[in-house]
Amino acid sequence: MKTPSLQRTLLRRCGCGVGVLLCILSVSIYLIVRHGLFRELDHSVTQTAALLSKQVELNNGRVHFEWEEWVGTNQALHDDGIFQFWNEATGSTTRSAQLRGKDLPKFCGAGDEPLLQEIQLPSGHQARAIGMRIYPFVLPAEVERMRATGEITDPKTQPYILVVARDTKSMYRVLNRLRWVLGVGTLLTLGVGFMLIQRVIAVTLRPIDKLTQQMEQRAEHQLDAALEVPRSLPVELVSLAGNFDRLLSRVASLRERERDFIRHAAHELRTPIAGLMAQTDLALSQPRDAAAYAEHLRTCRKSAGELATLVKRLSALSRVGPSIHPLSLESLDGVSLLKECLQPFLPHFHDRGLRVTEDFAEPVLMILADRTLCKIIFTNLLDNAHCYAAAAGEILIKGSRQGGILEISIANPAEDLPSELDRLFEPLFRRDTSRTDAGVHLGIGLTLSQEAARVMGATLHVRKTEWGGIEFALKFPLSRVD
């Protein structure tokens, strides 16, 4: 399948639009000229017929054609005049010299009205003709004569049919020439228009080409560098370039996090591995009894356990984004589940002098959630409170319903908080104080907790307390509360 081209598409559509417009204009011009020529021709034929109808007089009881007397002096009528009279009473006919003894089609309008129509001349040419019924014109002197003699002749008793025609051969020749001129002119204009449109489109798209070259020439270490947006870049594409810049920044940020992850993982793995090797070397440095070897093996097992924990956390990190656990939603008592997770941490809190205060608005807070995911969230939040709370402080655990939201929160005193608390949820984000932890804090616990909450339809947020501490709030919307 051919890759679509913006330039070709614009050229094709603009060219088709211009072509259709030129065709419409050419047809309009042709029809206007044709209508004008036919109107002038009809006007000329009508005037000639009106003039000839006035030249039929009743004189001395006979019809007299005055045009026969001055046709020789009127060269235009002599050369181009094509007309014929029919006496409906006698059947006699009088015709112009141009007919050379041949007859025109005989017709007239209903009710003595003139009628214009296309006819064929005896020569075979097409002509525009008018047919009308006329009556002889009676002069006042002839009226006096008829009164004096008593011979009254009514002009209505001698009707004539007059047909006047004008050959349209020359007019159709002009129209045919006009068609050729308009057709050739349309094609030439369309060709020139295509070249101009192509040039305009090429110049318009040049900033996009420059932007494309920048992206193609960008090296790996320049991913986070902003694009140089050309000044001539259309305003519609400026936002696109800005969004692409932001996308590159995110890519660079992800790559930086990958590098941090590798560095941090290497640092964390180095400690238990070094301890494991040291204990092994120490155990093998001299012969020992079974009890001494058992002590060294227990130390090695502890180091191996730390390594297993690290591997487990790293494996969990690789699943951040998609669902980290098959969902099994059920009706749970959030208070009981939180207390169950709290029990293993109570000795550690006591060792650090931390007091635990529980403040639940109701003894039972039912939620619709996944038990395993809730344990992951509660365990991570309690572990963070134990590791980062200031010594001899207070851990405040609360649960309540507020405006259709069920909220369970864990707060603790904290120092050295980042300016942007939401960064705590970023993968691999760790405060400097966590570098000295026992190899189990990789900065992914809160990331996993927030993702687990999202999968269940809940939210996990962080905020500062009024007394300078930090509080993590897990909220279930009313639709997720049983």
N, C-alpha and C positions, 0 to 999 in steps of 0.2 A: 504494500500500500504506500502511495506517494505521500511524503511528508507535506502537509499544507504550508504554503508560503504566504505570509502576511502581505508582502509586496505584490505577489501575483494576484492574490485575492482582491486587494484594493484596486490594482490596475484593471482587472477584469470587470469588477463591479462598477467602477467609475467609468470605464470605457463603454460598458453596456448602457449605463445611464445617459452618458453624453450621446451615444448612438441613437437611443430611443428618442431623446430630446430633439436631435437633429432631424430625424425622420418625421417627427410630429411637426416641427417647424416647416420642413420642406413640403409636406402634404398640405399644411395650412396655407402656405404661400401659393402653392399650385391651385388649390381650391378657390382662394380669394381672387387670384388673377383670372381663373376660368369664369368665375361668377361675374367678375367685372366685364370681361369681354362679351359674355352672353348678354349681360344687361345693356351694354352699349349697342350690341347688334340688334337686340329686340327694340331698343329705343329708335334706332335708325330705321328699321323695317316699319315700325308703327308710324313714324313721322312720314315716311314715303307713302304708306297706305292712306294716311289722313290727307296728304296732299293730292294724291290721285283721286280719292273719293270726291274731292271738291271740284274736280275737272270734268265731271259727268253732268251736263246741263240738258234741260228740256227746252228746246228752241223750235218754234213753229210746229209744235206737235211731234217733233222728232227728237231723239236723244243724240246729243252732239258731244264728242270727246275732245275737249279743248287741249288735252295733253298732247294730242297728235300734232298740234300746230307748233308747240314750243319744245318738243322733244329733241329737235335738231339743235336747238340753241343750248340745251342742258346736256353737256357732254357726259356727266356722271350718270344721268338717267339713261342716256343712250347706250353707254358702255356697260354699266353694271345693272341696269334696271331689268329685273325679271318679275313680270306680273302678267295677270290675265284676268279679263272680265268675262262673266257669263250672264247673258240675258235669260233670266228664268222664265220669262213669258214666251219668248220666241225660240230659245235654245241656241241662239247665235252667240259667238265668242269673239273677243278681241284680245290679242296678245301682243307682248313686246317683241322687238326684233331679236332679242337674245334667245328666245325660245325656238326660233327658226321653224315655226310651224308646228311645233310639238306642244302638248298640253301639260299644264301643272296639275297636281292633285287638286280636286275641287272639294272645299270644305269651308265651314263657317261655324261660329258659335251658336248656341241655342238662344232664342229670343233676341236675335239681331246683335248679340254681343260678339266682339272680335275674339278670335282664338289663335293663340301662338302654339306652334308645334314644329317638331323636326319632320322634314320630308326629304324625299329623294328626287333630284332634278332629272329631267329626261337624259341629261348627259351622264347620269350615274353618280354624280357628286351629292354629298349631303348638304342640306340647306336648312336655314331657319326661316320659317314662313308664318305669315299671319293671314287668316281668312276671315272675311266679314261681309255681311249683307248691307248693300247701300242702295239708295234711291236717287234718281236724278235730281239735281238742284234746279229750282225754278226761280229765275230773276223777276223782280217786280215788273219790268217791262213786259215779260211774257205773261204774267198774271193779268195785266191790263189788256193785252191783246186777246187772251182767251175770253175775258169778260165781254170785250167788244164784239167778237165774232160768235160768241155763244158756244164755242168748242172748248169745253172744259175737260182737261186731261189730268187725272189724278196720278201723281208720281208713284204712289204706292202700287199702281197697277203694272209698273215696269221695274220690278226689283232686279238688282244685279248682285252677283257674288264676285267679290274682288279678292284675289290671292296674290300677295306680294312676297317674294322670296329673296334671300340673300345667300349666296354660296359661302359655306363655312370652311372651304378647303384651306384658305389662307390662315384662317383663325386656328384650325387644328394643326397647321404647320407651325404656327407660333407656340401653341401649347406643347407640341411634341419637342420643339427646341428647348422650351422651358423645362420639360421633364429631364432632358439630358443635362442641362446646366445644373439643375438642382441635384440630380443623382451624382454627377461627377463632383460637384461642390461639396455634397455631403460626405462622399468617400474621402476627398482630400482633407476636408475639415476634420473628419474622424481620425485620419492618419496623423495629422499634425497634433490633434488633441491627445492621441495616445502617447506620442513622444513627449508632449508637455506634461501630461499627467504622470508618466513614468519618471520624468525628471523631478517633478515636485515631490512625488512619493519617495524617491531615492534621497532627496535632500532632507525630507521630513524624518525619514527613518535612520538617517546617519547617526544621530545621538544614540539610538538603540544599538547600532553596530559598534559604536565606541564602547558602550557599556558592556556589550557582549565580549569584546576583545579584552577589556579589563578582567572580566570573570575568567576567561580562558587562560590569561597569562598570570593569574594569581597563583602564587606559590603556596605551599603548605603552611609556612610560617606566617603568611599574610591573611589567614582566614578571618581573623578578628579585626583587620584593618578596614576602615570605612571606605566605601566606594566613592570615587570622584565623579559626582553627578554632573554631566555636561550642562552648561547654562541653557543650551537650546533644547534640553530634554522637555518634551511636552509635560504639562502639569499633571495629565492623567497618569503618567508613568513615574512621577516623582515619588508617590506613595509606594509604588511597587519596588523602586530602588531602596526606599527606606525600610520596607518590610524585609527585603533581601538582606540588607545590612543587619537587621535585628536577627534574622535567621543565622547569618554567619557568626554573629556574636554568640548565639546559643550553641552552635556547633563548636566554636572555639572553647566556650565554657565547659561543654561536655568533655572535650578532649583534655582540658586542664584537669577536670575531675578524675578522668581516667588515669592521668599521670599521678595525681595525688593519691588515688586509690592504690596504684602499684607501689608508690613510695611508702605509704602508710602501712600497707599490707606487709611489705618487706620488713619494715621496722618492727611491726608487731610479731611477725613470725620469727624474727631473729632472736628475740628474748627467750621464748620457750625452747627453741631449737638449741640455742647456746647452753641453756640450763640442762637440757637433756644430754648433750654431748659432754658437758662438764661432769655431770653425775656419772655418766658411763665411764669416762676416763678415770674419775676418782675411784670407782668401784673396781676397775681393772688394774689400778696402779700397784696393788699388793694383795697378797692372799688374805681373805677375810672369812669370818665364820658366817654361818647361815643367817644369823640375826642381822649382821651388818649388811649382808647382801639384800636381805628383805627390806631394810630401811632405804637403801639406795633404789631398789625397785619401786618402792612406794613413791619416792620423789620423782622417779622417771615417769611413773603412771600419772602423777599430778601434772607434769609438763605435757604429757601426751593428751591429757584431758583438756588442757588449755588450747593445744593445737586443734583438737576436735571441735571445741567451741568456736575457734576462729574460722575453721572450714565451714561450719554450719552457718555462721553469720555471713560469710562470703557467698555461700550458696543462696541464702535468702536474698541477698542484695541483687543477685542476677535475675531474680524473679520480680523485682520492683516494677510496677506498671501493669502487667496482667494480674489476674486473680491469684493471690498467693496461697490460697487454700480452697478446696472444694467447699462451696457454701452449704451449710446445713442450718437454716434459720429455725429457731425454736423460741418458745417463751421462757425467758430466764429472769431470775431475781438478780438485778444488778448489784444490790447491796451484798447479798450472800456471796456472789462470785468475786466481788472486790475483796471482801474479808478473807475469802479462801486464798486469794493471791497475796494478801498482806501478811499472812501468818509466817511464811519463811523469812520475811524481811524484818520482823520485829526484833530478833536478836541483834541484827546488824545495826538497826536504828539505836538500840540500847547501847551498843558498843561505842557509837559516836555521840551519845548524849542527846539524841534527837527524840523529841516528844511527838506522839501521834495523837491528833485530835480528830474525832469523827463527828460530823454534823449532818445527819440525814433528816430531811424534812418528813420522811415517811419511813417506817421500818422495812417496808417492802416496796421496791421500785421495779415493776415488771417491764422488761424490754423484749423486743423481737430481734434476736441477733444470733450470731454463730459463736458457740462457746469457746472454740479454739482461738478464733480471732480476738475475742474479748480478752482472753487470758494473755495473748501476746501484747495487746495494748496496755492492760493494767500492769503486767510484769515490767514492761519497758518503762512506763511512767514511774513506778515505784523504785526501779533500779536507778533511774536518773535522779530521783529525789534523794536516794541514799548516797549516791556518789558525789553529787554536786551541791547538796544543801550545806549551808554553813554549820559548823559544829555547834552543838548545844542549842540548836534551833528547834522549830516546830514544823511538823508535817501536818497540813490541814487537808482533810478529805471530806468533801461535801457532796450531797446529792439532793436534787430538788426538781420540781416541775415549774416552768416559767413560760406562760403564754403558749401552751401547747408544745413546749420543748422540754424533754427530759435531759437534764444535765448532770453529769458526774465529773467532778473536778478534783485535782490533786495539786496543792500549792506547797511551796517550800521556800525558805530564804535562800537567796543566791547572790553571788558576787561575779563581777567581770562578765556581765551579760553583753551580747552583741547589740549594736545599735538597731539592727533590724532583726526582730525576734523570729520572723518567718524563715530566716536562714537556718534555724535549728532543724527544719524539716528537709533541708537539702541533703541529698546523698553524700556521705563522706565528709560532711561539715563537722569539725570538732574544734572546741576551744583549746587554747594552748595548754590549759591545765590537764586536759585529758591525755596528753602525750605520756604522762607518768603513770597511767592506769596499768592494771595488771594484764594488759594484752587482750582485753575482751571488749573494749569500747572502740569500735571502728567508725562511729558516727553514722550508723545506719538504723539504729533502733527506732528513732522517731520517724524516719522515712517509712519504715515498714509499718509502724503504728498508724500513720496517717493514711497510707494506702489501704490497710485493713479496714479502717473506718469508712473510707470511701466505698469499698466493695460492699459493705453492709448497708450503705445508704445513709450513714452517719457522717459527722464531721469532727475533726480534731483541730483545735485552735490553741494558740498560746497568747498570754497577755501578762502584763505586769500588775502586781497587786498594789493596793494603796499603801501597804507597809514596806514596799521595796522588794518584795519577793517575786517569784515567777509562778504562774498557774497554767496548767494544761487542762482544757475543758473538752470533754467528749459529749457531744450533743446528738440525741436521737430525735428526729422530727416526729410529730404526733402520728403521722401515718405509719411510722415504724415502731410505735409503742403499743404493746398488747394491753 
